[in-house]
Amino acid sequence: MTKFDETLMMLKELTDAKGISGHEKEARDSMEKYIKPYADEVFTDNLGSLIAKKTGDENGPKIMVAGHLDEVGFMVTRIDKKGFIYFQTVGGWWNQVMLAQRVTIMTAKGDITGVIGSKPPHILSAEARKKPVEIKDMFIDIGASSKEEASEFGVRPGDSIVPYFEFTQMKNEKMLMAKAWDNRIGCAIAIEVLKKLKDEQHPNVVYGVGTIQEEVGLRGARTSAHAIKPDIGFGVDVGIAGDTPGISDKEADSNLGDGPQIILYDASMVSHKGVRDFIVDTAEEHQIPFQYSSMSGGGTDSGAIHLTANGVPSLTITIATRYIHSHAAILHRDDFENAVKLIVEAIKKLDDQKVKEIILA
């Protein structure tokens, strides 16, 4: 493996950071470290979303580029008398990806390592072995011998439980595997957009945002957009990859490495036609590869942003990612870099006149 460059170090730090919905501080601190050098002002809303402001033309339109800080995880709900931990999911999980996976419990006394367990198949009936274990029948083993010992370790109800996985550059060095790509890659895009604009003229005010609690209802996007009152909104997130075995083109047809995805429709928003056409034209003008995609079963921060005040023309741009909402996901570095390039080129053209054209499209 080659030596990590500055960008890879940023991606590693962002994804290794622990931050489930409602406890995003570690991820927020990491994002702030990397975005602050390129912002004129950095602040948070009252729920904890990070907002980095960069002014080009102070009288120009406000452009919001938002990725969410939170990742899916779990929360401690009770400790049984033998010291085993029971938990609530935070965000969407598929039970088949959870068993025997390592987790970190964030306690007031420090991090505790555990593993998700259940009854061994050896003592289940033949019929029971055919069925996936339900989440309610899982627990976390932290090596405690009693409830009292688990409490002495610092574990208590309400503690965050975070998937454990270290950032990994694969043998094909463009392929990057990590936990929390959903959605630290969006946070990384916001950082890199401000970085690329550092010495560029742009006829607007750009806000790079790390929102909180997206996985449980797009909550931070709602509060941060209310604070900003943007004229144009871009939600940046992960999208569904269709290039693994068993997925047909009609289910998902995006490939890793073929460019960022322009989302036409998801469960939270019909993409604004004017913004969509503008982004497509920009990509074609600058020969930036892209893919169309739609997600009938999920939403993104754009779903909250576009309903702010009297409406914000918005579009979601995503990075095709394999195995989202699990301990380890994979994406392609070129898609990340092309998403940044596309948004930067778009921002350079988003003056008052262009925003008016988009709204009337």
N, C-alpha and C positions, 0 to 999 in steps of 0.2 A: 504494500500500500504506500502511495506517495505521501509526502509530508503534508499535513493539513495547511491550507492557505487561510487567509483571513476570513473569507466567506464560510469555509467549512467549519472553522472554529466558532463563528457566530451561530451557524445552524446546529452544531453540537451543543453549545451552551443553551440555546433556546429550547431544544427538544429534551435535553437531559433535565431541565428545570421541572420541578414538580408544581402542578397547578390545576387541580380539578375545579369544576364550577363552584364558586363561592369561596375559594381559597387560592386566588391567582397571584398572590404577592411575589412569590419567587420568580414566576414567569414574567411578571410585570417589571420587576427590578432588572431582569436580564434584558428585556426589550428596551427599557429606558437607558441602560448603559450603552447600547449600540445606536440608538436613534438620537440621543441628546446632542452629540457633536454636530448634527446636521439640522437642528431645529432652532428657531428663534426663541421658542417658549415651549416648555413641557409642563403639563398639569394633569390632574385627574378629575373625573366627575365624582359625585358624592358616593357612588357605589364602587368606584375603583377602576374604571376604564381609563387607560392611558391615552392622552391626547398630545401629540407633538405638532406644533404649528410652524410652518415655514412660509414666509411672506415673499411673494414675487411682486405683484402689484396689489398694494393694500386696498385698492378700490375695486379690484377684480372679483370675479365669482369665487365662492368657497368650494373646494374640491375635497371630498372625504374619501380616503383609502383605508378600509377597515378590515383587519383580520382579528380573529378572537383568540384571547389568551388561554382560555380554559380547554382542558382535555377531559375526556370521559374517565371516570374512576368510580370510587365507592366511598361510603361513609359508615363508620362504626355505629351500630344501633344498640348492641348489647354484648356483654361478656358472660359466658356460662360459667358454672361453678368449677369446671375443669380448665378454664382459661382460654377456651376457644372463642374466636371473635365472629359475631354475626354482623351482617352488613346490608346496606341499601345501595342499589346502583345509583350513580349520578350521571345522567346521560344514558344513551342507548347502548345496550350490550346484547350480544348473541351468546347464549349460554355455552355453546359448543367451543368458544374460543377462550374460556375462562379457567377451566380446571387445570391444576398443577402449575399454574403460572405464579411467578414471584411478584410480590407487591411490597410497597413501603407504606407503613402507617406513620403519619406525621403527628407526633405527640408533643405535649408541652415539655417533655424531657429529652426530646430528640427523636430521630427516625428509628423505627423498628422494622426489621425485615420479617415477612411472613410468606406463606404459600397458601393458595386457595385449594381446599380439600373437599372430599365428600366420602361416602362409603366406598370401599374398594369393590370392583366388579366381582371379585372372587366370592363374595357372600351375597350377591344379588341373584335373584331368580333369572332363568333364561329369558323370560319375557321382559323383566326390568332392564336387562343389559342391552336390549334393543332400543331403548328410549334415552334421549339426552337427559342428563341430570338437570333438574330445575334449579334455578338460582336460589330459591328459598331453601333448598336442601344443601347448599354449599356453606362453608365456613372458612375461616382463616386461622391457620396454625402458626403461632409465633413462638412456640417452644416453651410456653408458660405451663406450669403444673397446676395452677388454680386461678380463680378469679382474683384473689388477693395478689398473687404474683404478677398477673397481667396489669393490675392497677399500679403495683409498685414500678413496673416498667414505664408507666406514664400513660397507658392506654385508657381512654374514656370515651363514652358515647359522644358522637359529633366529630370525632377526629377524621381527617381526610385519609383516604387510602388511594395510593397512586400506583399504576402499573410500573413495573421496573423493567427497563431495557436501555442499554447504552447505545448511543449513536454509532452506526457502523457504515463505513464506506465499503462497498462490495468490490469484488474482483474487477468487474466493469466499473471503473471509478466514477462514472456518471450516475450510477445507481446508488441511491442513498437510503439506508434503512434506519428507522428510529421509531420510538414511541412519539405520540403527540404531534405527528405531522399535521393532524387535525387539531388545532390549526396554527401551529407555530410557523408553518410555511407562509401563511397569510401575514403574520407579524413580520417575518423576514422580508416579504415583498414590500410592506410598508416602510421598513427601515431602508431597504435598498433604493426605493423610489426617492426618498428624501436625500439619500447619499448621492444619487445620480444627478439630482437637481441642484446640488450644492453650488456649482459654478455656472448654472444655466439660467437664462432669462425665462421666466414664465409669467403669463399675464393674469395671475390669480393667487389665491392663498390656499396652500395645500395642508391638509391635516392627515398625518399618519396616525392611525388609531389602533390600539390593542383593546378590544372589548372584553367584558367579563360575561360569564353565564350565558353564552350562546347555546351551549348544548342542552340547556334546560328551558329555552324559550326566548332566545334573541334579546335578552334583557339589557345587557350593556350597550348594544347597538341602539336601543331605544333611548336610553338616557344620554349617551354621548352625542348622538345626532341631535337631540334636543338642545344640548349645550352649544353645539357648533352651528346648527341651522344651515346645513350645506345647500349649495345650488345643484351639485351633481354628486352622486354617491357611487362608489365602487366597493362592493364586498369582495374580498379575496379569500379563497378557501380551498379545500381539497374537493375533488370530484371523483366520480366512479371510473376506474380503469376497466376496459373490456378485453384486455389482451391476455388473460389467463385461461387455462383450460376450462371448458364447460360453459362459457359465456357466449351467447349468440349475439350477432350484430344488432338484433332487434331489442336485446336487453341492455347492452352497452357496447359502443363501438370505438371508444377512444383508446389510443395507444400511448404508452409512456414514450416520451421523446418526440412526439409529433406536434408539440406546441400546446400553449395554454388553451383551456376550454372556455368558450363563450356560451354562457348558460342562456338558453332561450326561454325556459320555463322551469319553475320548481313549485313546491307546494306552498311557498310563502309569497311568491311574486311572479307575475308575468313581466318579463324584462321589457324595459322601456324601449320602444322601437327606435326612437331618435338616438339614444345612447348606443344601442346595439349597432345600428348602421354606421354611426360615427367610428366606433371601435373597429368594425370590420374594414371600413375604408382606410383607417390608419394602418392596420396590419398589412393590408394589401399594398399600400403606398410604400411602406418600409420593408416589404418582403419578410414579414415576421410570420412564421407558421402558426396556425391556430386550428382548433377543432370546435365544431358545434356540439353541444350536449344539452340534455334536459334531465331533470330529476323529479319525477312525479311524487316520490316518497319522502322528500326531505326539503328543508329550507336553509337559508343562509342569513347573515346579518342584513343583507339588502332588503329582506322582507320587512324588517323594522325600519330601516333607514328611509325607504321610499314613502312611508306613511307619516313622516315627520312634518309638523306644521301643516302647510297647505300642499304638501307633496314634494318629493325630491326625485327627479328622473334618475334611475339607478340601473346598474347592471352588475351581475356577478361574474367574475373571472376566476376560474378554478384551475388547479393542477391535478391532472389524472393521477390517482394514487391507489395502489393495491393494498388490500387488507386493512382498511380504515376501521376504527372502533375495535381495535385489538391491541395486543401488546407491541406488535411490530408491523409497521407499514413501509412501503417502498414507493419512491418517486424518482423522477429523472431530473438531474440538475439543469439540463438545457431548458426544460419547461419552465422552471423557476426563473431562469435568466431571461427567457423570452417574454414572460409575463411582465417582469420589471421593465424591459425595454418598451413593450407595448403601452404600458400605462404612462411611462415617462413621455413618450412621443405624443400621446393623447393630451397630457396635461399641458404641453408646450403650446397647443393650439386652442385650449379652452379659455378663450376670452369672452367678454360679455356678448358679443355678437354671435359667436358660435353657440353659447348656451341658449340664447334666444331661439336660434335655428333649431336646436335639439328639442326644446320644449314644444315648438310648433310642428315638429315632424309628424 
